[in-house]
Protein backbone atom coordinates (compact mmCIF):
# COMPACT_ATOMS: atom_id res chain seq x y z
CA UNK A 1 0.00 0.00 0.00
CA UNK A 2 1.43 3.39 -0.90
CA UNK A 3 1.88 6.08 1.67
CA UNK A 4 -0.35 9.17 1.55
CA UNK A 5 2.68 11.37 0.86
CA UNK A 6 3.44 9.45 -2.33
CA UNK A 7 -0.17 9.15 -3.49
CA UNK A 8 -0.67 11.62 -6.35
CA UNK A 9 -4.45 11.38 -6.01
CA UNK A 10 -4.22 13.36 -2.73
CA UNK A 11 -2.42 16.24 -4.43
CA UNK A 12 -4.60 18.90 -6.04
CA UNK A 13 -3.58 20.17 -9.46
CA UNK A 14 -0.34 22.20 -9.52
CA UNK A 15 -2.22 25.42 -10.26
CA UNK A 16 -4.58 24.90 -7.31
CA UNK A 17 -1.84 24.15 -4.80
CA UNK A 18 -0.58 27.01 -2.68
CA UNK A 19 3.07 27.88 -3.15
CA UNK A 20 5.39 26.80 -0.35
CA UNK A 21 6.92 29.79 1.30
CA UNK A 22 9.11 29.32 4.33
CA UNK A 23 11.00 32.55 5.03
CA UNK A 24 13.61 30.83 7.17
CA UNK A 25 14.51 28.22 4.60
CA UNK A 26 13.40 29.91 1.39
CA UNK A 27 15.79 32.84 1.62
CA UNK A 28 18.80 30.68 2.41
CA UNK A 29 18.08 27.96 -0.14
CA UNK A 30 16.52 29.92 -3.01
CA UNK A 31 19.35 32.38 -3.50
CA UNK A 32 22.01 29.72 -4.14
CA UNK A 33 19.55 27.77 -6.29
CA UNK A 34 18.74 30.85 -8.37
CA UNK A 35 22.43 31.66 -8.55
CA UNK A 36 23.28 28.20 -9.91
CA UNK A 37 20.07 27.62 -11.87
CA UNK A 38 21.53 27.96 -15.38
CA UNK A 39 24.38 25.59 -14.51
CA UNK A 40 21.96 23.16 -12.86
CA UNK A 41 19.46 23.15 -15.73
CA UNK A 42 21.21 20.40 -17.75
CA UNK A 43 21.48 18.26 -14.60
CA UNK A 44 17.80 18.80 -13.83
CA UNK A 45 16.82 17.83 -17.36
CA UNK A 46 18.98 14.72 -17.15
CA UNK A 47 17.49 13.71 -13.80
CA UNK A 48 13.88 14.37 -14.85
CA UNK A 49 13.79 14.08 -18.68
CA UNK A 50 9.98 13.91 -18.75
CA UNK A 51 9.77 17.62 -17.85
CA UNK A 52 10.04 20.06 -20.77
CA UNK A 53 12.71 22.77 -20.73
CA UNK A 54 10.07 25.50 -20.90
CA UNK A 55 8.63 24.31 -17.60
CA UNK A 56 12.08 24.43 -16.00
CA UNK A 57 12.72 27.94 -17.26
CA UNK A 58 9.29 29.12 -16.09
CA UNK A 59 10.31 28.43 -12.48
CA UNK A 60 13.16 30.98 -12.76
CA UNK A 61 15.14 28.90 -10.26
CA UNK A 62 12.71 29.26 -7.39
CA UNK A 63 13.11 26.33 -5.01
CA UNK A 64 9.39 26.22 -4.18
CA UNK A 65 8.39 26.33 -7.84
CA UNK A 66 10.94 23.67 -8.78
CA UNK A 67 9.71 21.38 -6.01
CA UNK A 68 6.13 21.98 -7.15
CA UNK A 69 6.98 21.27 -10.80
CA UNK A 70 8.85 18.04 -10.08
CA UNK A 71 6.28 16.67 -7.64
CA UNK A 72 3.50 17.36 -10.16
CA UNK A 73 5.34 15.39 -12.84
CA UNK A 74 6.72 12.51 -10.74
CA UNK A 75 5.66 10.32 -7.85
CA UNK A 76 8.36 11.66 -5.52
CA UNK A 77 7.56 13.54 -2.35
CA UNK A 78 8.34 17.21 -1.74
CA UNK A 79 10.83 16.29 0.97
CA UNK A 80 12.79 13.99 -1.35
CA UNK A 81 12.74 16.53 -4.18
CA UNK A 82 13.83 19.37 -1.90
CA UNK A 83 16.69 17.25 -0.53
CA UNK A 84 17.83 16.34 -4.06
CA UNK A 85 17.75 19.96 -5.22
CA UNK A 86 19.65 21.20 -2.19
CA UNK A 87 22.23 18.43 -2.68
CA UNK A 88 22.72 19.60 -6.27
CA UNK A 89 23.23 23.17 -5.01
CA UNK A 90 25.74 21.97 -2.40
CA UNK A 91 27.58 20.05 -5.10
CA UNK A 92 27.76 23.17 -7.29
CA UNK A 93 29.11 25.25 -4.39
CA UNK A 94 31.74 22.61 -3.62
CA UNK A 95 32.76 22.68 -7.27
CA UNK A 96 33.10 26.46 -7.05
CA UNK A 97 35.32 26.21 -3.95
CA UNK A 98 37.65 23.58 -5.46
CA UNK A 99 39.79 26.03 -7.50
CA UNK A 100 40.28 28.20 -4.41
CA UNK A 101 41.44 25.20 -2.41
CA UNK A 102 43.87 24.17 -5.16
CA UNK A 103 45.16 27.73 -5.34
CA UNK A 104 45.94 27.66 -1.60
CA UNK A 105 47.88 24.41 -2.02
CA UNK A 106 49.68 25.27 -5.27
CA UNK A 107 50.79 28.82 -4.53
CA UNK A 108 53.43 27.87 -1.90
CA UNK A 109 54.66 25.06 -4.16
CA UNK A 110 55.01 27.44 -7.11
CA UNK A 111 56.94 29.92 -4.96
CA UNK A 112 59.27 27.15 -3.75
CA UNK A 113 59.80 25.94 -7.34
CA UNK A 114 60.68 29.48 -8.47
CA UNK A 115 63.19 29.76 -5.65
CA UNK A 116 64.79 26.42 -6.53
CA UNK A 117 64.97 27.29 -10.23
CA UNK A 118 66.63 30.60 -9.47
CA UNK A 119 69.19 28.85 -7.24
CA UNK A 120 69.82 26.24 -9.94
CA UNK A 121 70.35 28.91 -12.62
CA UNK A 122 72.64 30.88 -10.35
CA UNK A 123 74.76 27.85 -9.37
CA UNK A 124 74.67 25.65 -12.47
CA UNK A 125 75.16 28.25 -15.20
CA UNK A 126 78.71 29.28 -14.15
CA UNK A 127 79.76 25.63 -13.78
CA UNK A 128 78.44 24.70 -17.24
CA UNK A 129 80.00 27.77 -18.83
CA UNK A 130 83.37 26.97 -17.30
CA UNK A 131 83.12 23.32 -18.42
CA UNK A 132 82.24 24.31 -22.00
CA UNK A 133 85.13 26.78 -22.16
CA UNK A 134 87.59 24.19 -20.86
CA UNK A 135 86.47 21.38 -23.21
CA UNK A 136 84.81 22.88 -26.30
CA UNK A 137 85.28 19.80 -28.52
CA UNK A 138 83.64 17.48 -25.98
CA UNK A 139 80.76 19.94 -25.45
CA UNK A 140 80.19 20.22 -29.21
CA UNK A 141 80.23 16.41 -29.58
CA UNK A 142 77.66 15.99 -26.80
CA UNK A 143 75.41 18.63 -28.35
CA UNK A 144 75.58 17.01 -31.80
CA UNK A 145 74.91 13.55 -30.38
CA UNK A 146 71.95 14.85 -28.34
CA UNK A 147 70.54 16.54 -31.47
CA UNK A 148 70.95 13.36 -33.50
CA UNK A 149 69.19 11.22 -30.89
CA UNK A 150 66.39 13.75 -30.50
CA UNK A 151 65.98 13.91 -34.29
CA UNK A 152 65.75 10.15 -34.57
CA UNK A 153 63.28 9.87 -31.74
CA UNK A 154 61.06 12.74 -32.86
CA UNK A 155 61.49 12.57 -36.64
CA UNK A 156 61.16 8.83 -37.15
CA UNK A 157 61.89 7.25 -40.49
CA UNK A 158 61.45 9.30 -43.66
CA UNK A 159 61.63 6.30 -46.00
CA UNK A 160 58.55 5.59 -48.04
CA UNK A 161 57.75 2.00 -49.11
N, C-alpha and C positions, 0 to 999 in steps of 0.2 A: 504494500500500500504506500502511495507516495505521501510525502509530508505536505502540509498545507502551504508551506513556504515555497515549495517547488511546483505546486499545482497552478498552472496558468489559468484555469477556469475561475480562480478566486481573484485574479487581477483584473481590474476594469481596463478598458482600452487606454492606450498611452495618452491620448488627448484628454481623457477624463480624469487621469490620475493627477493628484497635486504634486508639484515639484518638491523634491526634498531640499530643504534648506536648513542647514545646521551651522549657525555662525561660527561656532568654535572649531568645527572641522572643515567647513566649506572654505573659509578664508585661507587656512593653512594648506589644504590639499589642492584647491582649484588653481591657485596661482602657479605652482610648479607644473600642474597638468596643462594649463593654458600655455605656459612658457615652452613646454616640450611638445605641444600638440602636433605641430607639423612634422617633427621627427618621429613621433609615435604613430602617426597615421598609417604608414606601411605595415607596422607591427600589428596594429589593430585590425587592418584589413586581412592580414594573414591569419590572425587568430580567429576572427569571425568573418569568413568570406561571404556568408549569406547576406551581409548588410551592405547596401550600396554606398559608394563613396559620397554621394550627395547627402545621405543621412548623417554620415560622420561629420562632414563639413558644416551641416546645419547646427550641430551642437556647439560649434565654436570653442571646443575644448572644455566646456563646463563639465565638471565631474558629475553633478546631479543629472544633467541631460545625457551624458554618456551612459551612466548606469541605467537610466530609464530606457534608452534606446536598446541597449544590449539585452536587458531583461525582457523587453517586449518582443525581441526576435529569437530569444533562446529560452531554454528551460532552467537557466541558472538563476540563483537567488541574488538579490541586491548585495548581500554581504559578500558573497563569493566574487561577484563582479567588481565591487569596490576594492576588495583586497587585491585582485589581479591588476586593476588599473594603478593602484598605489604602488604595487611592486614594480610595474613598468616604469613609473616615474622615478622610484628609488634607483632602479637600474640605470636610467638615463643620467641621473645626478652623479652616480658613481663613475660612469663613463666620462663625465665632464671633469671630475676631480682627478682622474688617472694621469693626464698630462702634467698637472701640477705636482703630483707625487713624484713622477719620474724626474721632473725638473729639479726637485729638492735633492734627489739622489745623484743625478748626473752632474750637477753644477760643481760640487767639490771634486769629483773625479776628473772633470775637464780641466779645472784649475791645476790639479796635481799633474796631469798629463802635460799641460803647457810648461809647467815648471821643469819637469823632467826633460822635455824636448829642448828647452833653452839650455839646460845644463849639458846635455849631450852635444848640442851644436858648439857650445863654448869649449868643451873639453876635447871632443873628437876631431873637429875641424883642423886645429893646429897639428895634431898628431898625423892625420892623413896627409896634410899638405907637406909636412916634413918628410914623410915616407915617400911620397911621390917625387919630391925633389931629389932625394937620395938615390932612388932606383927608378928612373924614368922608363927604362926598357921593360922592366918587370911590370910596372903599372900599366903601360900601353898594352902589353901582352894579355894581362888579366882583363882589361877593358874590351879588347877585340874578342877574346874567348867568350866573355859574358854576352856580348852582342851576338855572336854566332849561335850560341845556345838559345838565347831568347828568340832569335829569328827562326831557328828550327822548330822550337816549341810553339810559337805563335803563328808562324807562316805556313807550316805544314809542307806538304809536297806540292810542287807546281806542275808535275808531270800529268799529261792527259793521256788516257788509254787510247 
